[in-house]
Amino acid sequence: MKKTIAIVLSLVLMFAFTAVTFAAEKAAAPAEKKEMKAKAVKKQVTGEVTAVDAKANTLTVKGKKGDVMVSTDDKTTVMAGKDKKTLADVKAGDKVTVNYTEADGKNVAAKVAIKAAPAKKAEKKEKAAAPAEKAAPAPAAAPAPKAAPAKKAAGY
């Protein structure tokens, strides 16, 4: 009888220690995930694309604070206005805004927005010159009659 009680008691203690150990591991795992999320910093860069490598899924943007290289993944969305695009559609010289996350020294893009290319200066000059050419020259205005000299006030 004493042996049976000793065996049952040792089994109960073994299960108790095992349960405590598993609970401690489960509590540590979410804490590690929170630390990983806390280290990830969301950032944004707006500028001109200097390099695109579709094979390596990387994009380099020249922003105000310098060049930023970001990598893309399956979750990255590339948009031009309301149209969905791919990384292959992004060319060097395009103006973009990239929302990315910086974690462990790596920049991973969440969204790449391609901005519409501004009209070139030459096109603007042509458009401005075209209406001026179409308008007929205005006839010369008749000279206005000379006004009589104003009377001077007394005391001046």
DRENTORKOL-3810 file (N, C-alpha, C; in nm, 4 decimals):
REM DRENTORKOL-3810
@n.u->0.0822; n.v->-0.1195; n.w->0.0000; ca.u->0.0000; ca.v->0.0000; ca.w->0.0000; c.u->0.0867; c.v->0.1260; c.w->0.0000
@n.u->0.1935; n.v->0.1222; n.w->0.0774; ca.u->0.2815; ca.v->0.2372; ca.w->0.0835; c.u->0.3487; c.v->0.2592; c.w->-0.0522
@n.u->0.3807; n.v->0.1517; n.w->-0.1221; ca.u->0.4431; ca.v->0.1646; ca.w->-0.2532; c.u->0.3460; c.v->0.2274; c.w->-0.3525
@n.u->0.2216; n.v->0.1929; n.w->-0.3473; ca.u->0.1212; ca.v->0.2471; ca.w->-0.4391; c.u->0.1031; c.v->0.3962; c.w->-0.4160
@n.u->0.0966; n.v->0.4353; n.w->-0.2906; ca.u->0.0817; ca.v->0.5771; ca.w->-0.2581; c.u->0.2054; c.v->0.6547; c.w->-0.3046
@n.u->0.3218; n.v->0.5984; n.w->-0.2871; ca.u->0.4457; ca.v->0.6639; ca.w->-0.3279; c.u->0.4501; c.v->0.6804; c.w->-0.4802
@n.u->0.4070; n.v->0.5790; n.w->-0.5545; ca.u->0.4062; ca.v->0.5861; ca.w->-0.7005; c.u->0.3052; c.v->0.6908; c.w->-0.7487
@n.u->0.1842; n.v->0.6900; n.w->-0.6918; ca.u->0.0804; ca.v->0.7871; ca.w->-0.7314; c.u->0.1268; c.v->0.9284; c.w->-0.6985
@n.u->0.1845; n.v->0.9460; n.w->-0.5817; ca.u->0.2323; ca.v->1.0789; ca.w->-0.5416; c.u->0.3438; c.v->1.1271; c.w->-0.6349
@n.u->0.4354; n.v->1.0412; n.w->-0.6727; ca.u->0.5437; ca.v->1.0816; ca.w->-0.7625; c.u->0.4892; c.v->1.1149; c.w->-0.9014
@n.u->0.3888; n.v->1.0414; n.w->-0.9501; ca.u->0.3273; ca.v->1.0725; ca.w->-1.0788; c.u->0.2564; c.v->1.2079; c.w->-1.0758
@n.u->0.1871; n.v->1.2375; n.w->-0.9698; ca.u->0.1179; ca.v->1.3658; ca.w->-0.9566; c.u->0.2184; c.v->1.4804; c.w->-0.9564
@n.u->0.3258; n.v->1.4649; n.w->-0.8830; ca.u->0.4283; ca.v->1.5698; ca.w->-0.8801; c.u->0.4940; c.v->1.5869; c.w->-1.0172
@n.u->0.5173; n.v->1.4768; n.w->-1.0876; ca.u->0.5782; ca.v->1.4847; ca.w->-1.2195; c.u->0.4865; c.v->1.5617; c.w->-1.3151
@n.u->0.3575; n.v->1.5319; n.w->-1.3151; ca.u->0.2634; ca.v->1.6040; ca.w->-1.4024; c.u->0.2528; c.v->1.7511; c.w->-1.3633
@n.u->0.2605; n.v->1.7813; n.w->-1.2351; ca.u->0.2524; ca.v->1.9195; ca.w->-1.1895; c.u->0.3716; c.v->2.0007; c.w->-1.2411
@n.u->0.4924; n.v->1.9425; n.w->-1.2282; ca.u->0.6111; ca.v->2.0128; ca.w->-1.2774; c.u->0.6082; c.v->2.0293; c.w->-1.4292
@n.u->0.5586; n.v->1.9287; n.w->-1.4989; ca.u->0.5491; ca.v->1.9350; ca.w->-1.6446; c.u->0.4522; c.v->2.0450; c.w->-1.6867
@n.u->0.3396; n.v->2.0545; n.w->-1.6191; ca.u->0.2400; ca.v->2.1576; ca.w->-1.6512; c.u->0.2965; c.v->2.2967; c.w->-1.6279
@n.u->0.3700; n.v->2.3147; n.w->-1.5199; ca.u->0.4299; ca.v->2.4448; ca.w->-1.4889; c.u->0.5328; c.v->2.4814; c.w->-1.5955
@n.u->0.6097; n.v->2.3845; n.w->-1.6411; ca.u->0.7122; ca.v->2.4090; ca.w->-1.7423; c.u->0.6479; c.v->2.4508; c.w->-1.8747
@n.u->0.5426; n.v->2.3796; n.w->-1.9174; ca.u->0.4738; ca.v->2.4147; ca.w->-2.0413; c.u->0.4084; c.v->2.5521; c.w->-2.0323
@n.u->0.3525; n.v->2.5862; n.w->-1.9185; ca.u->0.2897; ca.v->2.7168; ca.w->-1.9010; c.u->0.3931; c.v->2.8275; c.w->-1.9121
@n.u->0.5109; n.v->2.8049; n.w->-1.8568; ca.u->0.6174; ca.v->2.9056; ca.w->-1.8639; c.u->0.6638; c.v->2.9240; c.w->-2.0084
@n.u->0.6737; n.v->2.8151; n.w->-2.0864; ca.u->0.7148; ca.v->2.8251; ca.w->-2.2264; c.u->0.6104; c.v->2.8995; c.w->-2.3086
@n.u->0.4827; n.v->2.8713; n.w->-2.2845; ca.u->0.3764; ca.v->2.9390; ca.w->-2.3597; c.u->0.3723; c.v->3.0871; c.w->-2.3267
@n.u->0.4008; n.v->3.1240; n.w->-2.2025; ca.u->0.4011; ca.v->3.2652; ca.w->-2.1645; c.u->0.5210; c.v->3.3362; c.w->-2.2264
@n.u->0.6323; n.v->3.2680; n.w->-2.2423; ca.u->0.7526; ca.v->3.3291; ca.w->-2.2992; c.u->0.7380; c.v->3.3514; c.w->-2.4487
@n.u->0.6691; n.v->3.2633; n.w->-2.5179; ca.u->0.6545; ca.v->3.2755; ca.w->-2.6631; c.u->0.5807; c.v->3.4032; c.w->-2.7035
@n.u->0.4645; n.v->3.4375; n.w->-2.6466; ca.u->0.4005; ca.v->3.5644; ca.w->-2.6844; c.u->0.4841; c.v->3.6861; c.w->-2.6466
@n.u->0.5590; n.v->3.6781; n.w->-2.5388; ca.u->0.6434; ca.v->3.7905; ca.w->-2.5000; c.u->0.7505; c.v->3.8138; c.w->-2.6062
@n.u->0.8065; n.v->3.7057; n.w->-2.6627; ca.u->0.9058; ca.v->3.7210; ca.w->-2.7675; c.u->0.8434; c.v->3.7829; c.w->-2.8918
@n.u->0.7212; n.v->3.7434; n.w->-2.9264; ca.u->0.6520; ca.v->3.7998; ca.w->-3.0432; c.u->0.6273; c.v->3.9485; c.w->-3.0231
@n.u->0.5901; n.v->3.9876; n.w->-2.9026; ca.u->0.5667; ca.v->4.1291; ca.w->-2.8745; c.u->0.6952; c.v->4.2082; c.w->-2.8900
@n.u->0.8075; n.v->4.1508; n.w->-2.8457; ca.u->0.9354; ca.v->4.2190; ca.w->-2.8604; c.u->0.9717; c.v->4.2348; c.w->-3.0068
@n.u->0.9440; n.v->4.1332; n.w->-3.0870; ca.u->0.9728; ca.v->4.1410; ca.w->-3.2302; c.u->0.8877; c.v->4.2496; c.w->-3.2943
@n.u->0.7618; n.v->4.2574; n.w->-3.2560; ca.u->0.6744; ca.v->4.3598; ca.w->-3.3113; c.u->0.7151; c.v->4.4986; c.w->-3.2644
@n.u->0.7620; n.v->4.5081; n.w->-3.1427; ca.u->0.8035; ca.v->4.6379; ca.w->-3.0900; c.u->0.9272; c.v->4.6884; c.w->-3.1639
@n.u->1.0131; n.v->4.5974; n.w->-3.2078; ca.u->1.1338; ca.v->4.6384; ca.w->-3.2781; c.u->1.1044; c.v->4.6825; c.w->-3.4210
@n.u->0.9958; n.v->4.6344; n.w->-3.4799; ca.u->0.9605; ca.v->4.6705; ca.w->-3.6173; c.u->0.9062; c.v->4.8133; c.w->-3.6175
@n.u->0.9688; n.v->4.9001; n.w->-3.6969; ca.u->0.9301; ca.v->5.0404; ca.w->-3.7030; c.u->0.8740; c.v->5.0699; c.w->-3.8419
@n.u->0.7543; n.v->5.1271; n.w->-3.8457; ca.u->0.6939; ca.v->5.1629; ca.w->-3.9738; c.u->0.7482; c.v->5.2982; c.w->-4.0179
@n.u->0.7915; n.v->5.3046; n.w->-4.1445; ca.u->0.8466; ca.v->5.4285; ca.w->-4.1986; c.u->0.7932; c.v->5.4524; c.w->-4.3388
@n.u->0.8230; n.v->5.5710; n.w->-4.3907; ca.u->0.7798; ca.v->5.6082; ca.w->-4.5258; c.u->0.8892; c.v->5.6908; c.w->-4.5915
@n.u->0.9097; n.v->5.6683; n.w->-4.7209; ca.u->1.0055; ca.v->5.7471; ca.w->-4.7972; c.u->0.9394; c.v->5.7869; c.w->-4.9285
@n.u->0.9599; n.v->5.9131; n.w->-4.9666; ca.u->0.9085; ca.v->5.9633; ca.w->-5.0935; c.u->1.0262; c.v->6.0179; c.w->-5.1719
@n.u->1.0351; n.v->5.9772; n.w->-5.2975; ca.u->1.1458; ca.v->6.0254; ca.w->-5.3789; c.u->1.1489; c.v->5.9588; c.w->-5.5142
@n.u->1.2668; n.v->5.9624; n.w->-5.5753; ca.u->1.2867; ca.v->5.9104; ca.w->-5.7102; c.u->1.3532; c.v->5.7733; c.w->-5.7034
@n.u->1.3063; n.v->5.6815; n.w->-5.7852; ca.u->1.3631; ca.v->5.5472; ca.w->-5.7910; c.u->1.4988; c.v->5.5553; c.w->-5.8617
@n.u->1.6023; n.v->5.5033; n.w->-5.7959; ca.u->1.7348; ca.v->5.5034; ca.w->-5.8566; c.u->1.7720; c.v->5.3663; c.w->-5.9109
@n.u->1.7157; n.v->5.2596; n.w->-5.8537; ca.u->1.7465; ca.v->5.1247; ca.w->-5.9018; c.u->1.6323; c.v->5.0299; c.w->-5.8695
@n.u->1.6062; n.v->4.9360; n.w->-5.9625; ca.u->1.5055; ca.v->4.8331; ca.w->-5.9431; c.u->1.5668; c.v->4.6999; c.w->-5.9831
@n.u->1.5569; n.v->4.6007; n.w->-5.8953; ca.u->1.6036; ca.v->4.4660; ca.w->-5.9262; c.u->1.4865; c.v->4.3713; c.w->-5.9059
@n.u->1.4167; n.v->4.3376; n.w->-6.0162; ca.u->1.2976; ca.v->4.2537; ca.w->-6.0083; c.u->1.3331; c.v->4.1111; c.w->-5.9667
@n.u->1.4519; n.v->4.0632; n.w->-6.0025; ca.u->1.4915; ca.v->3.9265; ca.w->-5.9648; c.u->1.5146; c.v->3.9148; c.w->-5.8155
@n.u->1.5810; n.v->4.0141; n.w->-5.7569; ca.u->1.6096; ca.v->4.0132; ca.w->-5.6139; c.u->1.4973; c.v->4.0783; c.w->-5.5333
@n.u->1.3939; n.v->4.1296; n.w->-5.6011; ca.u->1.2808; ca.v->4.1979; ca.w->-5.5370; c.u->1.3260; c.v->4.3129; c.w->-5.4488
@n.u->1.4123; n.v->4.3991; n.w->-5.5017; ca.u->1.4577; ca.v->4.5152; ca.w->-5.4261; c.u->1.4326; c.v->4.6421; c.w->-5.5060
@n.u->1.4227; n.v->4.7509; n.w->-5.4326; ca.u->1.3932; ca.v->4.8815; ca.w->-5.4893; c.u->1.4745; c.v->4.9839; c.w->-5.4106
@n.u->1.5442; n.v->5.0740; n.w->-5.4799; ca.u->1.6212; ca.v->5.1782; ca.w->-5.4127; c.u->1.5598; c.v->5.3128; c.w->-5.4460
@n.u->1.5277; n.v->5.3897; n.w->-5.3407; ca.u->1.4619; ca.v->5.5192; ca.w->-5.3559; c.u->1.5518; c.v->5.6268; c.w->-5.2967
@n.u->1.5713; n.v->5.7352; n.w->-5.3736; ca.u->1.6502; ca.v->5.8487; ca.w->-5.3251; c.u->1.5536; c.v->5.9472; c.w->-5.2613
@n.u->1.5559; n.v->5.9518; n.w->-5.1280; ca.u->1.4680; ca.v->6.0404; ca.w->-5.0535; c.u->1.5432; c.v->6.1621; c.w->-5.0036
@n.u->1.4774; n.v->6.2402; n.w->-4.9205; ca.u->1.5391; ca.v->6.3614; ca.w->-4.8658; c.u->1.6565; c.v->6.3289; c.w->-4.7746
@n.u->1.6471; n.v->6.2158; n.w->-4.7031; ca.u->1.7516; ca.v->6.1793; ca.w->-4.6078; c.u->1.8526; c.v->6.0822; c.w->-4.6658
@n.u->1.8498; n.v->6.0605; n.w->-4.7980; ca.u->1.9454; ca.v->5.9699; ca.w->-4.8607; c.u->1.8759; c.v->5.8523; c.w->-4.9265
@n.u->1.9573; n.v->5.7596; n.w->-4.9778; ca.u->1.9043; ca.v->5.6422; ca.w->-5.0464; c.u->1.8524; c.v->5.5402; c.w->-4.9458
@n.u->1.7360; n.v->5.4819; n.w->-4.9791; ca.u->1.6763; ca.v->5.3785; ca.w->-4.8959; c.u->1.6514; c.v->5.2574; c.w->-4.9849
@n.u->1.7075; n.v->5.1423; n.w->-4.9460; ca.u->1.6845; ca.v->5.0194; ca.w->-5.0220; c.u->1.5822; c.v->4.9352; c.w->-4.9474
@n.u->1.4736; n.v->4.8978; n.w->-5.0173; ca.u->1.3692; ca.v->4.8152; ca.w->-4.9577; c.u->1.3522; c.v->4.6891; c.w->-5.0402
@n.u->1.3161; n.v->4.5823; n.w->-4.9722; ca.u->1.2858; ca.v->4.4590; ca.w->-5.0427; c.u->1.1343; c.v->4.4403; c.w->-5.0433
@n.u->1.0857; n.v->4.3646; n.w->-5.1406; ca.u->0.9428; ca.v->4.3395; ca.w->-5.1509; c.u->0.9169; c.v->4.1916; c.w->-5.1309
@n.u->0.7930; n.v->4.1593; n.w->-5.0956; ca.u->0.7534; ca.v->4.0203; ca.w->-5.0807; c.u->0.6142; c.v->4.0020; c.w->-5.1413
@n.u->0.5531; n.v->3.8881; n.w->-5.1159; ca.u->0.4210; ca.v->3.8594; ca.w->-5.1730; c.u->0.3133; c.v->3.9520; c.w->-5.1190
@n.u->0.3332; n.v->4.0073; n.w->-5.0012; ca.u->0.2334; ca.v->4.0950; ca.w->-4.9389; c.u->0.2445; c.v->4.2396; c.w->-4.9854
@n.u->0.3518; n.v->4.2749; n.w->-5.0547; ca.u->0.3734; ca.v->4.4120; ca.w->-5.1006; c.u->0.2777; c.v->4.4456; c.w->-5.2141
@n.u->0.2097; n.v->4.5611; n.w->-5.2030; ca.u->0.1221; ca.v->4.6067; ca.w->-5.3105; c.u->0.1885; c.v->4.7228; c.w->-5.3826
@n.u->0.1829; n.v->4.7174; n.w->-5.5161; ca.u->0.2376; ca.v->4.8240; ca.w->-5.5998; c.u->0.1201; c.v->4.8857; c.w->-5.6728
@n.u->0.0992; n.v->5.0166; n.w->-5.6537; ca.u->-0.0166; ca.v->5.0844; ca.w->-5.7107; c.u->0.0279; c.v->5.2061; c.w->-5.7911
@n.u->-0.0406; n.v->5.2274; n.w->-5.9040; ca.u->-0.0243; ca.v->5.3498; ca.w->-5.9833; c.u->-0.1645; c.v->5.4088; c.w->-5.9933
@n.u->-0.1927; n.v->5.5043; n.w->-5.9051; ca.u->-0.3291; ca.v->5.5569; ca.w->-5.8961; c.u->-0.4162; c.v->5.4485; c.w->-5.8349
@n.u->-0.5201; n.v->5.4043; n.w->-5.9094; ca.u->-0.6061; ca.v->5.2971; ca.w->-5.8619; c.u->-0.5732; c.v->5.1639; c.w->-5.9292
@n.u->-0.4730; n.v->5.1648; n.w->-6.0185; ca.u->-0.4351; ca.v->5.0442; ca.w->-6.0916; c.u->-0.3288; c.v->4.9661; c.w->-6.0147
@n.u->-0.3501; n.v->4.8334; n.w->-6.0062; ca.u->-0.2524; ca.v->4.7470; ca.w->-5.9419; c.u->-0.1414; c.v->4.7143; c.w->-6.0412
@n.u->-0.0180; n.v->4.7253; n.w->-5.9987; ca.u->0.0986; ca.v->4.7010; ca.w->-6.0835; c.u->0.1883; c.v->4.5979; c.w->-6.0160
@n.u->0.3000; n.v->4.5676; n.w->-6.0805; ca.u->0.4005; ca.v->4.4794; ca.w->-6.0228; c.u->0.5315; c.v->4.5555; c.w->-6.0097
@n.u->0.6278; n.v->4.4939; n.w->-5.9433; ca.u->0.7575; ca.v->4.5587; ca.w->-5.9263; c.u->0.8259; c.v->4.5794; c.w->-6.0607
@n.u->0.7970; n.v->4.4937; n.w->-6.1579; ca.u->0.8569; ca.v->4.5077; ca.w->-6.2914; c.u->0.8078; c.v->4.6341; c.w->-6.3614
@n.u->0.6914; n.v->4.6892; n.w->-6.3204; ca.u->0.6377; ca.v->4.8110; ca.w->-6.3800; c.u->0.7070; c.v->4.9368; c.w->-6.3277
@n.u->0.7798; n.v->4.9251; n.w->-6.2185; ca.u->0.8501; ca.v->5.0395; ca.w->-6.1610; c.u->0.9822; c.v->5.0558; c.w->-6.2354
@n.u->1.0085; n.v->5.1762; n.w->-6.2835; ca.u->1.1304; ca.v->5.2051; ca.w->-6.3593; c.u->1.2150; c.v->5.3083; c.w->-6.2847
@n.u->1.3437; n.v->5.3082; n.w->-6.3131; ca.u->1.4327; ca.v->5.4091; ca.w->-6.2562; c.u->1.3889; c.v->5.5459; c.w->-6.3073
@n.u->1.3811; n.v->5.6422; n.w->-6.2174; ca.u->1.3371; ca.v->5.7769; ca.w->-6.2528; c.u->1.1933; c.v->5.8033; c.w->-6.2122
@n.u->1.1153; n.v->5.6986; n.w->-6.1804; ca.u->0.9770; ca.v->5.7171; ca.w->-6.1360; c.u->0.9746; c.v->5.7808; c.w->-5.9977
@n.u->0.8731; n.v->5.8618; n.w->-5.9723; ca.u->0.8519; ca.v->5.9192; ca.w->-5.8398; c.u->0.7603; c.v->5.8242; c.w->-5.7638
@n.u->0.8013; n.v->5.7837; n.w->-5.6428; ca.u->0.7244; ca.v->5.6879; ca.w->-5.5646; c.u->0.7173; c.v->5.7291; c.w->-5.4182
@n.u->0.6178; n.v->5.6724; n.w->-5.3506; ca.u->0.6084; ca.v->5.6800; ca.w->-5.2055; c.u->0.6036; c.v->5.5367; c.w->-5.1564
@n.u->0.6965; n.v->5.5005; n.w->-5.0675; ca.u->0.7062; ca.v->5.3629; ca.w->-5.0194; c.u->0.6801; c.v->5.3610; c.w->-4.8695
@n.u->0.5818; n.v->5.2814; n.w->-4.8287; ca.u->0.5575; ca.v->5.2548; ca.w->-4.6872; c.u->0.6269; c.v->5.1227; c.w->-4.6566
@n.u->0.7171; n.v->5.1240; n.w->-4.5584; ca.u->0.7923; ca.v->5.0035; ca.w->-4.5286; c.u->0.8109; c.v->4.9869; c.w->-4.3788
@n.u->0.8540; n.v->4.8653; n.w->-4.3410; ca.u->0.8791; ca.v->4.8331; ca.w->-4.2018; c.u->1.0263; c.v->4.8017; c.w->-4.1863
@n.u->1.0880; n.v->4.8624; n.w->-4.0862; ca.u->1.2297; ca.v->4.8391; ca.w->-4.0593; c.u->1.2409; c.v->4.7488; c.w->-3.9373
@n.u->1.2956; n.v->4.6281; n.w->-3.9577; ca.u->1.3128; ca.v->4.5334; ca.w->-3.8484; c.u->1.4419; c.v->4.4562; c.w->-3.8700
@n.u->1.5231; n.v->4.4491; n.w->-3.7675; ca.u->1.6498; ca.v->4.3756; ca.w->-3.7720; c.u->1.7387; c.v->4.4202; c.w->-3.8868
@n.u->1.7386; n.v->4.5482; n.w->-3.9172; ca.u->1.8243; ca.v->4.6015; ca.w->-4.0223; c.u->1.7729; c.v->4.5785; c.w->-4.1638
@n.u->1.6548; n.v->4.5216; n.w->-4.1783; ca.u->1.5974; ca.v->4.4974; ca.w->-4.3109; c.u->1.4752; c.v->4.5857; c.w->-4.3301
@n.u->1.4622; n.v->4.6400; n.w->-4.4507; ca.u->1.3464; ca.v->4.7218; ca.w->-4.4850; c.u->1.2579; c.v->4.6406; c.w->-4.5787
@n.u->1.1340; n.v->4.6143; n.w->-4.5359; ca.u->1.0405; ca.v->4.5372; ca.w->-4.6173; c.u->0.9235; c.v->4.6276; c.w->-4.6530
@n.u->0.9022; n.v->4.6451; n.w->-4.7831; ca.u->0.7972; ca.v->4.7345; ca.w->-4.8310; c.u->0.6598; c.v->4.6712; c.w->-4.8107
@n.u->0.5658; n.v->4.7509; n.w->-4.7611; ca.u->0.4270; ca.v->4.7077; ca.w->-4.7496; c.u->0.3467; c.v->4.7611; c.w->-4.8681
@n.u->0.3776; n.v->4.8860; n.w->-4.9097; ca.u->0.3050; ca.v->4.9477; ca.w->-5.0207; c.u->0.3991; c.v->5.0393; c.w->-5.0982
@n.u->0.3910; n.v->5.0306; n.w->-5.2314; ca.u->0.4666; ca.v->5.1191; ca.w->-5.3191; c.u->0.3642; c.v->5.1916; c.w->-5.4053
@n.u->0.3597; n.v->5.3240; n.w->-5.3956; ca.u->0.2665; ca.v->5.4047; ca.w->-5.4741; c.u->0.3450; c.v->5.4838; c.w->-5.5781
@n.u->0.3182; n.v->5.4550; n.w->-5.7059; ca.u->0.3858; ca.v->5.5257; ca.w->-5.8149; c.u->0.3068; c.v->5.6528; c.w->-5.8423
@n.u->0.3755; n.v->5.7668; n.w->-5.8380; ca.u->0.3087; ca.v->5.8945; ca.w->-5.8633; c.u->0.3058; c.v->5.9218; c.w->-6.0127
@n.u->0.2053; n.v->5.9967; n.w->-6.0557; ca.u->0.1940; ca.v->6.0333; ca.w->-6.1969; c.u->0.3109; c.v->6.1224; c.w->-6.2353
@n.u->0.3663; n.v->6.0972; n.w->-6.3539; ca.u->0.4800; ca.v->6.1767; ca.w->-6.4002; c.u->0.4341; c.v->6.3179; c.w->-6.4330
@n.u->0.5027; n.v->6.4203; n.w->-6.3847; ca.u->0.4635; ca.v->6.5576; ca.w->-6.4162; c.u->0.4909; c.v->6.5882; c.w->-6.5631
@n.u->0.4121; n.v->6.6799; n.w->-6.6189; ca.u->0.4318; ca.v->6.7185; ca.w->-6.7595; c.u->0.5686; c.v->6.7836; c.w->-6.7734
@n.u->0.6344; n.v->6.7574; n.w->-6.8859; ca.u->0.7675; ca.v->6.8127; ca.w->-6.9084; c.u->0.7592; c.v->6.9616; c.w->-6.9371
@n.u->0.8664; n.v->7.0335; n.w->-6.9114; ca.u->0.8684; ca.v->7.1783; ca.w->-6.9306; c.u->0.8456; c.v->7.2161; c.w->-7.0760
@n.u->0.9006; n.v->7.1386; n.w->-7.1689; ca.u->0.8840; ca.v->7.1694; ca.w->-7.3114; c.u->0.7373; c.v->7.1581; c.w->-7.3519
@n.u->0.6677; n.v->7.0551; n.w->-7.2983; ca.u->0.5261; ca.v->7.0398; ca.w->-7.3294; c.u->0.4457; c.v->7.1559; c.w->-7.2726
@n.u->0.4823; n.v->7.2021; n.w->-7.1545; ca.u->0.4119; ca.v->7.3150; ca.w->-7.0934; c.u->0.4299; c.v->7.4403; c.w->-7.1780
@n.u->0.5517; n.v->7.4635; n.w->-7.2279; ca.u->0.5780; ca.v->7.5822; ca.w->-7.3099; c.u->0.4983; c.v->7.5765; c.w->-7.4391
@n.u->0.4901; n.v->7.4574; n.w->-7.5005; ca.u->0.4139; ca.v->7.4426; ca.w->-7.6241; c.u->0.2660; c.v->7.4702; c.w->-7.6003
@n.u->0.2141; n.v->7.4183; n.w->-7.4898; ca.u->0.0728; ca.v->7.4400; ca.w->-7.4589; c.u->0.0455; c.v->7.5871; c.w->-7.4316
@n.u->0.1397; n.v->7.6553; n.w->-7.3661; ca.u->0.1212; ca.v->7.7972; ca.w->-7.3355; c.u->0.1333; c.v->7.8815; c.w->-7.4627
@n.u->0.2190; n.v->7.8411; n.w->-7.5558; ca.u->0.2398; ca.v->7.9177; ca.w->-7.6781; c.u->0.1247; c.v->7.8972; c.w->-7.7770
@n.u->0.0642; n.v->7.7807; n.w->-7.7780; ca.u->-0.0418; ca.v->7.7498; ca.w->-7.8745; c.u->-0.1616; c.v->7.8449; c.w->-7.8615
@n.u->-0.2166; n.v->7.8707; n.w->-7.7455; ca.u->-0.3303; ca.v->7.9636; ca.w->-7.7380; c.u->-0.2917; c.v->8.1056; c.w->-7.7792
@n.u->-0.1704; n.v->8.1462; n.w->-7.7527; ca.u->-0.1269; ca.v->8.2810; ca.w->-7.7893; c.u->-0.1232; c.v->8.2956; c.w->-7.9407
@n.u->-0.0843; n.v->8.1905; n.w->-8.0130; ca.u->-0.0789; ca.v->8.1973; ca.w->-8.1583; c.u->-0.2183; c.v->8.1993; c.w->-8.2187
@n.u->-0.3117; n.v->8.1298; n.w->-8.1595; ca.u->-0.4472; ca.v->8.1213; ca.w->-8.2126; c.u->-0.5212; c.v->8.2541; c.w->-8.1983
@n.u->-0.4951; n.v->8.3279; n.w->-8.0939; ca.u->-0.5655; ca.v->8.4536; ca.w->-8.0702; c.u->-0.5200; c.v->8.5577; c.w->-8.1730
@n.u->-0.6170; n.v->8.6276; n.w->-8.2288; ca.u->-0.5856; ca.v->8.7317; ca.w->-8.3275; c.u->-0.5269; c.v->8.8508; c.w->-8.2547
@n.u->-0.4325; n.v->8.9196; n.w->-8.3183; ca.u->-0.3755; ca.v->9.0362; ca.w->-8.2507; c.u->-0.4825; c.v->9.1448; c.w->-8.2334
@n.u->-0.4818; n.v->9.2076; n.w->-8.1221; ca.u->-0.5807; ca.v->9.3113; ca.w->-8.0918; c.u->-0.5460; c.v->9.4372; c.w->-8.1712
@n.u->-0.6480; n.v->9.5077; n.w->-8.2219; ca.u->-0.6193; ca.v->9.6312; ca.w->-8.2948; c.u->-0.5592; c.v->9.7349; c.w->-8.1994
@n.u->-0.4778; n.v->9.8192; n.w->-8.2557; ca.u->-0.4130; ca.v->9.9216; ca.w->-8.1750; c.u->-0.5188; c.v->10.0165; c.w->-8.1207
@n.u->-0.5091; n.v->10.0490; n.w->-7.9974; ca.u->-0.6067; ca.v->10.1372; ca.w->-7.9335; c.u->-0.5804; c.v->10.2811; c.w->-7.9785
@n.u->-0.6890; n.v->10.3544; n.w->-7.9939; ca.u->-0.6761; ca.v->10.4954; ca.w->-8.0322; c.u->-0.6145; c.v->10.5709; c.w->-7.9166
@n.u->-0.5279; n.v->10.6671; n.w->-7.9460; ca.u->-0.4667; ca.v->10.7421; ca.w->-7.8360; c.u->-0.5736; c.v->10.8201; c.w->-7.7593
@n.u->-0.5601; n.v->10.8190; n.w->-7.6312; ca.u->-0.6558; ca.v->10.8889; ca.w->-7.5450; c.u->-0.6304; c.v->11.0385; c.w->-7.5537
@n.u->-0.7385; n.v->11.1198; n.w->-7.5522; ca.u->-0.7181; ca.v->11.2652; ca.w->-7.5572; c.u->-0.6452; c.v->11.3130; c.w->-7.4318
@n.u->-0.5627; n.v->11.4120; n.w->-7.4504; ca.u->-0.4869; ca.v->11.4641; ca.w->-7.3377; c.u->-0.5807; c.v->11.5382; c.w->-7.2441
@n.u->-0.5604; n.v->11.5134; n.w->-7.1188; ca.u->-0.6426; ca.v->11.5796; ca.w->-7.0179; c.u->-0.5836; c.v->11.7171; c.w->-6.9889
@n.u->-0.6716; n.v->11.8106; n.w->-6.9549; ca.u->-0.6262; ca.v->11.9449; ca.w->-6.9219; c.u->-0.5472; c.v->11.9378; c.w->-6.7929
@n.u->-0.4445; n.v->12.0185; n.w->-6.7781; ca.u->-0.3672; ca.v->12.0136; ca.w->-6.6530; c.u->-0.4553; c.v->12.0531; c.w->-6.5355
@n.u->-0.4362; n.v->11.9821; n.w->-6.4293; ca.u->-0.5165; ca.v->12.0080; ca.w->-6.3104; c.u->-0.4746; c.v->12.1392; c.w->-6.2464
@n.u->-0.5722; n.v->12.2066; n.w->-6.1866; ca.u->-0.5418; ca.v->12.3318; ca.w->-6.1190; c.u->-0.4682; c.v->12.3016; c.w->-5.9907
@n.u->-0.3726; n.v->12.3831; n.w->-5.9603; ca.u->-0.2983; ca.v->12.3653; ca.w->-5.8387; c.u->-0.3758; c.v->12.4266; c.w->-5.7240
@n.u->-0.3657; n.v->12.3606; n.w->-5.6121; ca.u->-0.4338; ca.v->12.4115; ca.w->-5.4942; c.u->-0.3573; c.v->12.5310; c.w->-5.4394
@n.u->-0.4297; n.v->12.6203; n.w->-5.3795; ca.u->-0.3681; ca.v->12.7386; ca.w->-5.3248; c.u->-0.2797; c.v->12.7031; c.w->-5.2061
@n.u->-0.1692; n.v->12.7676; n.w->-5.1947; ca.u->-0.0825; ca.v->12.7487; ca.w->-5.0813; c.u->0.0274; c.v->12.6458; c.w->-5.1063
@n.u->0.0311; n.v->12.5948; n.w->-5.2220; ca.u->0.1358; ca.v->12.4949; ca.w->-5.2480; c.u->0.2349; c.v->12.5530; c.w->-5.3394
END
